[in-house]
Amino acid sequence: MVAGRWTRWLGLRLAIGFVAVVLLIDVAAGTHAVLIGFLALAPLFAAAVESPRRTAVVSATATTAAVAAGFPSGMLGSLDHLLRVAVVITVSLMAVYVARARTGREERLRRMAEIVRITQAAILREPPQYAAGVELAARYVAAYEEAGVGGDLYEVVAEQDRLRIIVGDVCGKGLAAVRLASAVAGAFRQSAIIRSDLTQVARDLDDLVAREPTPARGATFVTAVLVELRGGEIGTVNCGHPAPILRHCSGELEELTVAPPDRPLGLGGPRTPECVGRWEVGDRLLLLTDGLLEARDSERRFLPTSALGACLAEPSVDRCLDAVWAAVHRHVGGEPHDDIALLLVERRPVAQ
Protein backbone atom coordinates (compact mmCIF):
# COMPACT_ATOMS: atom_id res chain seq x y z
CA MET A 1 0.00 0.00 0.00
CA VAL A 2 2.77 2.44 0.95
CA ALA A 3 4.82 1.34 -2.07
CA GLY A 4 1.82 2.00 -4.32
CA ARG A 5 1.45 5.58 -3.02
CA TRP A 6 5.18 6.16 -3.51
CA THR A 7 4.96 4.94 -7.13
CA ARG A 8 1.99 7.18 -7.88
CA TRP A 9 3.94 10.27 -6.71
CA LEU A 10 7.28 9.17 -8.14
CA GLY A 11 7.23 11.46 -11.19
CA LEU A 12 6.44 14.54 -9.08
CA ARG A 13 9.14 13.69 -6.55
CA LEU A 14 11.79 13.13 -9.21
CA ALA A 15 10.93 16.33 -11.06
CA ILE A 16 11.10 18.49 -7.92
CA GLY A 17 14.27 16.65 -6.91
CA PHE A 18 15.77 17.55 -10.27
CA VAL A 19 14.92 21.23 -9.68
CA ALA A 20 16.66 21.07 -6.30
CA VAL A 21 19.78 19.48 -7.80
CA VAL A 22 19.99 22.14 -10.52
CA LEU A 23 19.67 24.90 -7.91
CA LEU A 24 22.39 23.39 -5.73
CA ILE A 25 24.77 23.06 -8.67
CA ASP A 26 23.95 26.60 -9.79
CA VAL A 27 24.71 27.98 -6.32
CA ALA A 28 27.93 25.97 -6.09
CA ALA A 29 29.05 27.14 -9.54
CA GLY A 30 28.43 30.80 -8.68
CA THR A 31 29.24 33.04 -11.64
CA HIS A 32 31.21 30.35 -13.46
CA ALA A 33 28.10 28.74 -14.96
CA VAL A 34 24.43 29.63 -15.28
CA LEU A 35 22.17 26.55 -15.21
CA ILE A 36 18.74 28.21 -15.08
CA GLY A 37 17.82 26.84 -18.51
CA PHE A 38 18.07 23.25 -17.24
CA LEU A 39 15.12 23.92 -14.92
CA ALA A 40 12.82 23.75 -17.96
CA LEU A 41 13.51 19.99 -18.18
CA ALA A 42 11.62 19.29 -14.94
CA PRO A 43 8.15 20.31 -16.28
CA LEU A 44 8.79 18.32 -19.46
CA PHE A 45 9.58 15.22 -17.44
CA ALA A 46 6.48 15.70 -15.29
CA ALA A 47 4.32 16.12 -18.42
CA ALA A 48 5.37 12.67 -19.62
CA VAL A 49 4.26 10.80 -16.50
CA GLU A 50 2.10 13.02 -14.29
CA SER A 51 -1.35 14.63 -14.32
CA PRO A 52 -1.81 18.24 -15.51
CA ARG A 53 -2.26 19.43 -11.89
CA ARG A 54 1.00 17.88 -10.71
CA THR A 55 2.75 19.11 -13.83
CA ALA A 56 1.54 22.62 -12.95
CA VAL A 57 3.01 22.20 -9.45
CA VAL A 58 6.37 21.24 -10.96
CA SER A 59 6.13 24.13 -13.43
CA ALA A 60 5.46 26.63 -10.63
CA THR A 61 8.36 25.19 -8.63
CA ALA A 62 10.71 25.41 -11.63
CA THR A 63 9.66 29.01 -12.36
CA THR A 64 10.13 30.04 -8.73
CA ALA A 65 13.54 28.36 -8.71
CA ALA A 66 14.50 30.15 -11.94
CA VAL A 67 13.70 33.51 -10.40
CA ALA A 68 15.50 32.67 -7.15
CA ALA A 69 18.57 31.47 -9.06
CA GLY A 70 19.26 35.07 -10.00
CA PHE A 71 20.34 35.94 -6.44
CA PRO A 72 23.48 33.80 -6.03
CA SER A 73 24.79 34.68 -9.50
CA GLY A 74 23.98 38.39 -9.21
CA MET A 75 21.95 38.24 -12.42
CA LEU A 76 18.59 39.10 -10.85
CA GLY A 77 16.69 41.59 -13.03
CA SER A 78 19.22 41.52 -15.89
CA LEU A 79 18.09 40.96 -19.46
CA ASP A 80 19.88 37.59 -19.56
CA HIS A 81 18.14 36.47 -16.37
CA LEU A 82 14.72 37.62 -17.57
CA LEU A 83 15.16 35.77 -20.89
CA ARG A 84 16.13 32.55 -19.09
CA VAL A 85 13.14 32.84 -16.77
CA ALA A 86 10.89 33.50 -19.78
CA VAL A 87 12.16 30.27 -21.38
CA VAL A 88 11.34 28.30 -18.23
CA ILE A 89 7.84 29.83 -18.07
CA THR A 90 7.18 29.11 -21.75
CA VAL A 91 8.31 25.51 -21.50
CA SER A 92 6.29 25.10 -18.30
CA LEU A 93 3.09 26.25 -20.01
CA MET A 94 3.75 23.89 -22.89
CA ALA A 95 4.35 21.06 -20.42
CA VAL A 96 0.98 21.59 -18.75
CA TYR A 97 -0.70 21.54 -22.17
CA VAL A 98 1.13 18.33 -23.12
CA ALA A 99 0.11 16.71 -19.83
CA ARG A 100 -3.53 17.61 -20.46
CA ALA A 101 -3.41 16.24 -24.00
CA ARG A 102 -1.67 13.05 -22.87
CA THR A 103 -4.02 12.30 -19.98
CA GLY A 104 -7.04 13.06 -22.20
CA ARG A 105 -5.83 10.58 -24.79
CA GLU A 106 -5.12 7.97 -22.11
CA GLU A 107 -8.63 8.40 -20.74
CA ARG A 108 -10.15 7.97 -24.22
CA LEU A 109 -8.12 4.80 -24.73
CA ARG A 110 -9.18 3.53 -21.31
CA ARG A 111 -12.84 4.07 -22.21
CA MET A 112 -12.31 2.38 -25.58
CA ALA A 113 -10.67 -0.57 -23.85
CA GLU A 114 -13.65 -0.87 -21.53
CA ILE A 115 -16.02 -0.77 -24.50
CA VAL A 116 -13.96 -3.51 -26.15
CA ARG A 117 -14.13 -5.63 -23.01
CA ILE A 118 -17.89 -5.24 -22.66
CA THR A 119 -18.47 -5.87 -26.38
CA GLN A 120 -16.36 -9.02 -26.41
CA ALA A 121 -18.01 -10.27 -23.22
CA ALA A 122 -21.42 -9.88 -24.89
CA ILE A 123 -20.29 -11.90 -27.92
CA LEU A 124 -18.14 -14.53 -26.20
CA ARG A 125 -20.36 -16.18 -23.65
CA GLU A 126 -18.66 -18.17 -20.93
CA PRO A 127 -18.88 -21.88 -21.83
CA PRO A 128 -20.28 -24.39 -19.34
CA GLN A 129 -17.66 -25.83 -17.02
CA TYR A 130 -18.92 -29.39 -17.55
CA ALA A 131 -21.08 -30.73 -20.38
CA ALA A 132 -21.57 -34.01 -22.29
CA GLY A 133 -18.75 -35.76 -20.45
CA VAL A 134 -16.10 -33.07 -20.91
CA GLU A 135 -14.63 -30.23 -18.87
CA LEU A 136 -14.19 -26.86 -20.59
CA ALA A 137 -12.33 -23.59 -20.16
CA ALA A 138 -11.91 -20.58 -22.44
CA ARG A 139 -9.73 -17.49 -22.65
CA TYR A 140 -9.83 -14.41 -24.85
CA VAL A 141 -7.04 -11.84 -24.95
CA ALA A 142 -7.78 -8.75 -27.04
CA ALA A 143 -4.79 -6.99 -28.54
CA TYR A 144 -5.82 -3.55 -29.81
CA GLU A 145 -4.27 -0.32 -30.92
CA GLU A 146 -6.66 2.53 -30.24
CA ALA A 147 -9.61 0.10 -30.14
CA GLY A 148 -8.71 -1.79 -33.31
CA VAL A 149 -11.09 -4.53 -32.18
CA GLY A 150 -10.65 -7.97 -33.65
CA GLY A 151 -13.19 -10.61 -34.62
CA ASP A 152 -12.05 -13.78 -32.83
CA LEU A 153 -14.98 -15.87 -31.62
CA TYR A 154 -15.93 -19.10 -29.92
CA GLU A 155 -19.24 -20.72 -29.03
CA VAL A 156 -20.33 -23.96 -27.38
CA VAL A 157 -23.65 -25.76 -27.85
CA ALA A 158 -24.16 -28.58 -25.34
CA GLU A 159 -26.69 -31.39 -25.54
CA GLN A 160 -27.08 -34.44 -23.35
CA ASP A 161 -24.81 -36.77 -25.34
CA ARG A 162 -22.79 -34.42 -27.55
CA LEU A 163 -21.02 -31.08 -27.60
CA ARG A 164 -20.57 -28.84 -30.62
CA ILE A 165 -17.95 -26.09 -30.68
CA ILE A 166 -16.86 -23.38 -33.07
CA VAL A 167 -13.70 -21.29 -32.83
CA GLY A 168 -13.19 -18.73 -35.57
CA ASP A 169 -11.55 -15.53 -36.73
CA VAL A 170 -13.22 -12.85 -38.84
CA CYS A 171 -11.10 -11.26 -41.55
CA GLY A 172 -10.52 -7.62 -40.60
CA LYS A 173 -10.81 -5.39 -37.56
CA GLY A 174 -13.18 -2.89 -36.05
CA LEU A 175 -16.90 -2.90 -35.37
CA ALA A 176 -17.71 -4.62 -38.69
CA ALA A 177 -15.60 -7.61 -37.60
CA VAL A 178 -17.24 -7.65 -34.16
CA ARG A 179 -20.70 -7.50 -35.76
CA LEU A 180 -19.93 -10.41 -38.10
CA ALA A 181 -18.38 -12.44 -35.26
CA SER A 182 -21.58 -11.96 -33.25
CA ALA A 183 -23.72 -13.01 -36.23
CA VAL A 184 -21.64 -16.15 -36.82
CA ALA A 185 -21.80 -17.16 -33.15
CA GLY A 186 -25.57 -16.66 -33.10
CA ALA A 187 -26.10 -18.60 -36.32
CA PHE A 188 -23.94 -21.44 -35.01
CA ARG A 189 -26.03 -21.69 -31.84
CA GLN A 190 -29.17 -22.14 -33.93
CA SER A 191 -27.78 -24.40 -36.64
CA ALA A 192 -25.85 -26.65 -34.24
CA ILE A 193 -29.12 -27.60 -32.54
CA ILE A 194 -31.25 -28.31 -35.60
CA ARG A 195 -28.70 -29.85 -37.97
CA SER A 196 -27.67 -33.47 -37.56
CA ASP A 197 -24.62 -33.11 -39.81
CA LEU A 198 -21.70 -30.87 -38.83
CA THR A 199 -20.92 -30.21 -42.50
CA GLN A 200 -24.40 -28.79 -42.97
CA VAL A 201 -23.78 -26.46 -40.04
CA ALA A 202 -20.74 -25.15 -41.92
CA ARG A 203 -22.88 -24.65 -45.05
CA ASP A 204 -25.39 -22.62 -43.03
CA LEU A 205 -22.58 -20.39 -41.80
CA ASP A 206 -21.28 -20.14 -45.37
CA ASP A 207 -24.63 -18.73 -46.46
CA LEU A 208 -24.71 -16.26 -43.57
CA VAL A 209 -21.21 -14.87 -44.21
CA ALA A 210 -21.80 -14.73 -47.99
CA ARG A 211 -24.80 -12.46 -47.43
CA GLU A 212 -22.66 -9.93 -45.57
CA PRO A 213 -21.84 -6.77 -47.58
CA THR A 214 -18.37 -6.79 -49.12
CA PRO A 215 -16.12 -4.05 -47.70
CA ALA A 216 -14.44 -1.47 -49.92
CA ARG A 217 -11.13 -3.29 -49.56
CA GLY A 218 -10.74 -7.06 -49.52
CA ALA A 219 -13.36 -9.73 -48.97
CA THR A 220 -15.62 -10.81 -46.16
CA PHE A 221 -14.77 -14.26 -44.86
CA VAL A 222 -14.30 -16.15 -41.61
CA THR A 223 -11.83 -18.89 -40.85
CA ALA A 224 -13.30 -21.39 -38.42
CA VAL A 225 -13.06 -24.91 -37.09
CA LEU A 226 -16.22 -26.79 -36.09
CA VAL A 227 -15.90 -29.70 -33.67
CA GLU A 228 -18.39 -32.27 -32.46
CA LEU A 229 -17.56 -34.34 -29.37
CA ARG A 230 -19.64 -37.46 -28.83
CA GLY A 231 -18.20 -39.94 -26.36
CA GLY A 232 -14.82 -41.08 -27.71
CA GLU A 233 -15.33 -39.52 -31.15
CA ILE A 234 -14.08 -36.16 -32.39
CA GLY A 235 -15.73 -34.87 -35.55
CA THR A 236 -14.00 -31.94 -37.27
CA VAL A 237 -14.88 -29.60 -40.13
CA ASN A 238 -12.03 -27.15 -40.73
CA CYS A 239 -12.78 -24.02 -42.77
CA GLY A 240 -9.31 -22.61 -43.38
CA HIS A 241 -8.48 -22.36 -39.67
CA PRO A 242 -5.48 -23.49 -37.57
CA ALA A 243 -5.96 -27.13 -36.69
CA PRO A 244 -6.99 -28.10 -33.14
CA ILE A 245 -4.23 -29.67 -31.05
CA LEU A 246 -4.98 -32.95 -29.28
CA ARG A 247 -2.82 -33.81 -26.30
CA HIS A 248 -2.94 -37.49 -25.48
CA CYS A 249 -2.49 -38.79 -21.95
CA SER A 250 0.94 -40.01 -23.03
CA GLY A 251 1.99 -36.40 -23.60
CA GLU A 252 2.04 -36.72 -27.41
CA LEU A 253 0.68 -33.73 -29.34
CA GLU A 254 -1.38 -34.34 -32.48
CA GLU A 255 -2.71 -31.71 -34.87
CA LEU A 256 -6.15 -32.62 -36.20
CA THR A 257 -5.39 -31.51 -39.74
CA VAL A 258 -7.73 -31.97 -42.69
CA ALA A 259 -6.26 -32.54 -46.17
CA PRO A 260 -6.92 -30.75 -48.37
CA PRO A 261 -7.93 -27.82 -46.14
CA ASP A 262 -11.35 -26.32 -46.81
CA ARG A 263 -11.84 -22.70 -47.81
CA PRO A 264 -12.98 -20.17 -45.16
CA LEU A 265 -16.64 -19.48 -44.54
CA GLY A 266 -18.25 -17.11 -47.02
CA LEU A 267 -16.15 -18.00 -50.06
CA GLY A 268 -18.59 -20.59 -51.42
CA GLY A 269 -17.93 -24.00 -52.96
CA PRO A 270 -18.49 -27.54 -51.69
CA ARG A 271 -17.59 -28.61 -48.18
CA THR A 272 -15.35 -31.55 -47.28
CA PRO A 273 -17.25 -34.17 -45.22
CA GLU A 274 -16.68 -34.27 -41.50
CA CYS A 275 -13.40 -35.89 -40.43
CA VAL A 276 -13.83 -38.27 -37.47
CA GLY A 277 -11.09 -39.22 -35.00
CA ARG A 278 -10.82 -40.76 -31.54
CA TRP A 279 -9.77 -39.56 -28.12
CA GLU A 280 -9.51 -41.20 -24.73
CA VAL A 281 -10.46 -40.24 -21.19
CA GLY A 282 -7.92 -37.69 -19.96
CA ASP A 283 -7.01 -36.43 -23.44
CA ARG A 284 -7.24 -32.68 -23.96
CA LEU A 285 -8.23 -30.80 -27.11
CA LEU A 286 -7.08 -27.20 -27.61
CA LEU A 287 -8.92 -25.01 -30.14
CA LEU A 288 -7.18 -21.75 -30.93
CA THR A 289 -6.94 -18.79 -33.29
CA ASP A 290 -3.89 -17.81 -35.34
CA GLY A 291 -2.88 -15.12 -32.84
CA LEU A 292 -1.36 -17.92 -30.75
CA LEU A 293 0.65 -19.65 -33.48
CA GLU A 294 1.76 -16.34 -35.03
CA ALA A 295 3.02 -14.82 -31.78
CA ARG A 296 6.61 -13.74 -32.50
CA ASP A 297 9.59 -13.00 -30.32
CA SER A 298 12.12 -10.18 -30.79
CA GLU A 299 13.82 -12.19 -33.56
CA ARG A 300 10.50 -12.67 -35.42
CA ARG A 301 10.33 -16.37 -34.59
CA PHE A 302 6.89 -17.95 -34.20
CA LEU A 303 5.79 -19.65 -31.03
CA PRO A 304 6.58 -23.36 -31.59
CA THR A 305 3.73 -25.81 -31.16
CA SER A 306 6.01 -27.99 -29.03
CA ALA A 307 6.02 -25.24 -26.38
CA LEU A 308 2.38 -26.06 -25.67
CA GLY A 309 3.15 -29.59 -24.50
CA ALA A 310 4.15 -28.64 -20.97
CA CYS A 311 1.32 -26.08 -20.77
CA LEU A 312 -1.32 -28.69 -21.55
CA ALA A 313 0.05 -31.01 -18.87
CA GLU A 314 -1.10 -28.77 -15.99
CA PRO A 315 -3.47 -30.35 -13.44
CA SER A 316 -6.63 -28.51 -14.59
CA VAL A 317 -7.93 -27.00 -17.83
CA ASP A 318 -7.98 -23.53 -16.27
CA ARG A 319 -4.34 -23.81 -15.23
CA CYS A 320 -3.50 -25.11 -18.70
CA LEU A 321 -4.83 -21.96 -20.34
CA ASP A 322 -3.08 -19.79 -17.75
CA ALA A 323 0.16 -21.58 -18.65
CA VAL A 324 -0.46 -21.11 -22.39
CA TRP A 325 -1.01 -17.39 -21.90
CA ALA A 326 2.14 -17.14 -19.76
CA ALA A 327 4.12 -18.94 -22.48
CA VAL A 328 2.88 -16.49 -25.11
CA HIS A 329 3.72 -13.54 -22.87
CA ARG A 330 7.26 -14.84 -22.30
CA HIS A 331 7.79 -15.60 -25.99
CA VAL A 332 6.58 -12.20 -27.20
CA GLY A 333 8.20 -10.33 -24.34
CA GLY A 334 5.01 -8.43 -23.53
CA GLU A 335 1.48 -8.15 -24.87
CA PRO A 336 0.61 -10.06 -28.09
CA HIS A 337 0.06 -8.13 -31.32
CA ASP A 338 -3.06 -10.04 -32.35
CA ASP A 339 -6.19 -11.28 -30.63
CA ILE A 340 -5.98 -14.78 -29.16
CA ALA A 341 -8.99 -16.99 -28.47
CA LEU A 342 -8.46 -20.33 -26.72
CA LEU A 343 -10.90 -23.06 -25.81
CA LEU A 344 -9.72 -26.23 -24.07
CA VAL A 345 -11.76 -29.38 -23.46
CA GLU A 346 -10.80 -32.51 -21.53
CA ARG A 347 -12.61 -35.82 -21.77
CA ARG A 348 -13.74 -36.89 -18.32
CA PRO A 349 -14.82 -40.32 -17.07
CA VAL A 350 -18.56 -40.92 -17.45
CA ALA A 351 -20.30 -41.24 -14.10
CA GLN A 352 -21.77 -44.69 -13.57
GUPAVEX-549190 format. One record per residue (C-alpha): x, y, z; residue in three letters. Coordinates in steps of 0.1 Angstrom, whole numbers, padded with zeros to 4 digits, always signed. Example, Ala and Ser with C-alpha at 12.3 -4.5 7.8 and 13.67 -1.06 7.14 Angstrom:
// residues 2
+0123-0045+0078ALA;+0137-0011+0071SER;
//
This chain:
// residues 352
+0000+0000+0000MET;+0028+0024+0009VAL;+0048+0013-0021ALA;+0018+0020-0043GLY;+0015+0056-0030ARG;+0052+0062-0035TRP;+0050+0049-0071THR;+0020+0072-0079ARG;+0039+0103-0067TRP;+0073+0092-0081LEU;+0072+0115-0112GLY;+0064+0145-0091LEU;+0091+0137-0065ARG;+0118+0131-0092LEU;+0109+0163-0111ALA;+0111+0185-0079ILE;+0143+0167-0069GLY;+0158+0175-0103PHE;+0149+0212-0097VAL;+0167+0211-0063ALA;+0198+0195-0078VAL;+0200+0221-0105VAL;+0197+0249-0079LEU;+0224+0234-0057LEU;+0248+0231-0087ILE;+0240+0266-0098ASP;+0247+0280-0063VAL;+0279+0260-0061ALA;+0291+0271-0095ALA;+0284+0308-0087GLY;+0292+0330-0116THR;+0312+0304-0135HIS;+0281+0287-0150ALA;+0244+0296-0153VAL;+0222+0266-0152LEU;+0187+0282-0151ILE;+0178+0268-0185GLY;+0181+0233-0172PHE;+0151+0239-0149LEU;+0128+0237-0180ALA;+0135+0200-0182LEU;+0116+0193-0149ALA;+0081+0203-0163PRO;+0088+0183-0195LEU;+0096+0152-0174PHE;+0065+0157-0153ALA;+0043+0161-0184ALA;+0054+0127-0196ALA;+0043+0108-0165VAL;+0021+0130-0143GLU;-0013+0146-0143SER;-0018+0182-0155PRO;-0023+0194-0119ARG;+0010+0179-0107ARG;+0027+0191-0138THR;+0015+0226-0130ALA;+0030+0222-0094VAL;+0064+0212-0110VAL;+0061+0241-0134SER;+0055+0266-0106ALA;+0084+0252-0086THR;+0107+0254-0116ALA;+0097+0290-0124THR;+0101+0300-0087THR;+0135+0284-0087ALA;+0145+0301-0119ALA;+0137+0335-0104VAL;+0155+0327-0071ALA;+0186+0315-0091ALA;+0193+0351-0100GLY;+0203+0359-0064PHE;+0235+0338-0060PRO;+0248+0347-0095SER;+0240+0384-0092GLY;+0219+0382-0124MET;+0186+0391-0108LEU;+0167+0416-0130GLY;+0192+0415-0159SER;+0181+0410-0195LEU;+0199+0376-0196ASP;+0181+0365-0164HIS;+0147+0376-0176LEU;+0152+0358-0209LEU;+0161+0325-0191ARG;+0131+0328-0168VAL;+0109+0335-0198ALA;+0122+0303-0214VAL;+0113+0283-0182VAL;+0078+0298-0181ILE;+0072+0291-0218THR;+0083+0255-0215VAL;+0063+0251-0183SER;+0031+0263-0200LEU;+0038+0239-0229MET;+0044+0211-0204ALA;+0010+0216-0188VAL;-0007+0215-0222TYR;+0011+0183-0231VAL;+0001+0167-0198ALA;-0035+0176-0205ARG;-0034+0162-0240ALA;-0017+0130-0229ARG;-0040+0123-0200THR;-0070+0131-0222GLY;-0058+0106-0248ARG;-0051+0080-0221GLU;-0086+0084-0207GLU;-0101+0080-0242ARG;-0081+0048-0247LEU;-0092+0035-0213ARG;-0128+0041-0222ARG;-0123+0024-0256MET;-0107-0006-0238ALA;-0137-0009-0215GLU;-0160-0008-0245ILE;-0140-0035-0261VAL;-0141-0056-0230ARG;-0179-0052-0227ILE;-0185-0059-0264THR;-0164-0090-0264GLN;-0180-0103-0232ALA;-0214-0099-0249ALA;-0203-0119-0279ILE;-0181-0145-0262LEU;-0204-0162-0237ARG;-0187-0182-0209GLU;-0189-0219-0218PRO;-0203-0244-0193PRO;-0177-0258-0170GLN;-0189-0294-0176TYR;-0211-0307-0204ALA;-0216-0340-0223ALA;-0188-0358-0204GLY;-0161-0331-0209VAL;-0146-0302-0189GLU;-0142-0269-0206LEU;-0123-0236-0202ALA;-0119-0206-0224ALA;-0097-0175-0226ARG;-0098-0144-0249TYR;-0070-0118-0250VAL;-0078-0088-0270ALA;-0048-0070-0285ALA;-0058-0036-0298TYR;-0043-0003-0309GLU;-0067+0025-0302GLU;-0096+0001-0301ALA;-0087-0018-0333GLY;-0111-0045-0322VAL;-0106-0080-0337GLY;-0132-0106-0346GLY;-0121-0138-0328ASP;-0150-0159-0316LEU;-0159-0191-0299TYR;-0192-0207-0290GLU;-0203-0240-0274VAL;-0237-0258-0278VAL;-0242-0286-0253ALA;-0267-0314-0255GLU;-0271-0344-0233GLN;-0248-0368-0253ASP;-0228-0344-0275ARG;-0210-0311-0276LEU;-0206-0288-0306ARG;-0180-0261-0307ILE;-0169-0234-0331ILE;-0137-0213-0328VAL;-0132-0187-0356GLY;-0115-0155-0367ASP;-0132-0129-0388VAL;-0111-0113-0416CYS;-0105-0076-0406GLY;-0108-0054-0376LYS;-0132-0029-0360GLY;-0169-0029-0354LEU;-0177-0046-0387ALA;-0156-0076-0376ALA;-0172-0077-0342VAL;-0207-0075-0358ARG;-0199-0104-0381LEU;-0184-0124-0353ALA;-0216-0120-0333SER;-0237-0130-0362ALA;-0216-0162-0368VAL;-0218-0172-0332ALA;-0256-0167-0331GLY;-0261-0186-0363ALA;-0239-0214-0350PHE;-0260-0217-0318ARG;-0292-0221-0339GLN;-0278-0244-0366SER;-0259-0266-0342ALA;-0291-0276-0325ILE;-0313-0283-0356ILE;-0287-0299-0380ARG;-0277-0335-0376SER;-0246-0331-0398ASP;-0217-0309-0388LEU;-0209-0302-0425THR;-0244-0288-0430GLN;-0238-0265-0400VAL;-0207-0252-0419ALA;-0229-0246-0450ARG;-0254-0226-0430ASP;-0226-0204-0418LEU;-0213-0201-0454ASP;-0246-0187-0465ASP;-0247-0163-0436LEU;-0212-0149-0442VAL;-0218-0147-0480ALA;-0248-0125-0474ARG;-0227-0099-0456GLU;-0218-0068-0476PRO;-0184-0068-0491THR;-0161-0040-0477PRO;-0144-0015-0499ALA;-0111-0033-0496ARG;-0107-0071-0495GLY;-0134-0097-0490ALA;-0156-0108-0462THR;-0148-0143-0449PHE;-0143-0161-0416VAL;-0118-0189-0409THR;-0133-0214-0384ALA;-0131-0249-0371VAL;-0162-0268-0361LEU;-0159-0297-0337VAL;-0184-0323-0325GLU;-0176-0343-0294LEU;-0196-0375-0288ARG;-0182-0399-0264GLY;-0148-0411-0277GLY;-0153-0395-0312GLU;-0141-0362-0324ILE;-0157-0349-0355GLY;-0140-0319-0373THR;-0149-0296-0401VAL;-0120-0271-0407ASN;-0128-0240-0428CYS;-0093-0226-0434GLY;-0085-0224-0397HIS;-0055-0235-0376PRO;-0060-0271-0367ALA;-0070-0281-0331PRO;-0042-0297-0311ILE;-0050-0330-0293LEU;-0028-0338-0263ARG;-0029-0375-0255HIS;-0025-0388-0219CYS;+0009-0400-0230SER;+0020-0364-0236GLY;+0020-0367-0274GLU;+0007-0337-0293LEU;-0014-0343-0325GLU;-0027-0317-0349GLU;-0061-0326-0362LEU;-0054-0315-0397THR;-0077-0320-0427VAL;-0063-0325-0462ALA;-0069-0307-0484PRO;-0079-0278-0461PRO;-0114-0263-0468ASP;-0118-0227-0478ARG;-0130-0202-0452PRO;-0166-0195-0445LEU;-0182-0171-0470GLY;-0162-0180-0501LEU;-0186-0206-0514GLY;-0179-0240-0530GLY;-0185-0275-0517PRO;-0176-0286-0482ARG;-0153-0316-0473THR;-0173-0342-0452PRO;-0167-0343-0415GLU;-0134-0359-0404CYS;-0138-0383-0375VAL;-0111-0392-0350GLY;-0108-0408-0315ARG;-0098-0396-0281TRP;-0095-0412-0247GLU;-0105-0402-0212VAL;-0079-0377-0200GLY;-0070-0364-0234ASP;-0072-0327-0240ARG;-0082-0308-0271LEU;-0071-0272-0276LEU;-0089-0250-0301LEU;-0072-0217-0309LEU;-0069-0188-0333THR;-0039-0178-0353ASP;-0029-0151-0328GLY;-0014-0179-0307LEU;+0006-0197-0335LEU;+0018-0163-0350GLU;+0030-0148-0318ALA;+0066-0137-0325ARG;+0096-0130-0303ASP;+0121-0102-0308SER;+0138-0122-0336GLU;+0105-0127-0354ARG;+0103-0164-0346ARG;+0069-0179-0342PHE;+0058-0197-0310LEU;+0066-0234-0316PRO;+0037-0258-0312THR;+0060-0280-0290SER;+0060-0252-0264ALA;+0024-0261-0257LEU;+0031-0296-0245GLY;+0041-0286-0210ALA;+0013-0261-0208CYS;-0013-0287-0216LEU;+0000-0310-0189ALA;-0011-0288-0160GLU;-0035-0303-0134PRO;-0066-0285-0146SER;-0079-0270-0178VAL;-0080-0235-0163ASP;-0043-0238-0152ARG;-0035-0251-0187CYS;-0048-0220-0203LEU;-0031-0198-0177ASP;+0002-0216-0186ALA;-0005-0211-0224VAL;-0010-0174-0219TRP;+0021-0171-0198ALA;+0041-0189-0225ALA;+0029-0165-0251VAL;+0037-0135-0229HIS;+0073-0148-0223ARG;+0078-0156-0260HIS;+0066-0122-0272VAL;+0082-0103-0243GLY;+0050-0084-0235GLY;+0015-0082-0249GLU;+0006-0101-0281PRO;+0001-0081-0313HIS;-0031-0100-0324ASP;-0062-0113-0306ASP;-0060-0148-0292ILE;-0090-0170-0285ALA;-0085-0203-0267LEU;-0109-0231-0258LEU;-0097-0262-0241LEU;-0118-0294-0235VAL;-0108-0325-0215GLU;-0126-0358-0218ARG;-0137-0369-0183ARG;-0148-0403-0171PRO;-0186-0409-0175VAL;-0203-0412-0141ALA;-0218-0447-0136GLN;
//
